Amino acid sequence: MYLELIGGRQPDFGLGAVANKTVGAGDAKDWRPAARPNTLPPRITNEEAAAHTAFIDSLGDGVLWNRD
């Protein structure tokens, strides 16, 4: 569903509702969300971030997160 929301057949949360504006053929694929005016604050604590980093480090060098 998320992929359809970002440019597939369902570009918004209308979910089948009839829009007031007629959408052209290329409009859904050209849509991009606007940048946030202010970044969001982190939702995890420093301890949680450290635990995550330690976990990723424990997986070894071949994990996806360590690839360039």
Buried (B, 14 or more C-beta within 10 A) or exposed (E): EEEEBEEEEBBEEEEEEEEEEEEEEEEBEEEEEEEEEEEEEEEEEEEEEEEEEEEEEEEEEEEEEEEE
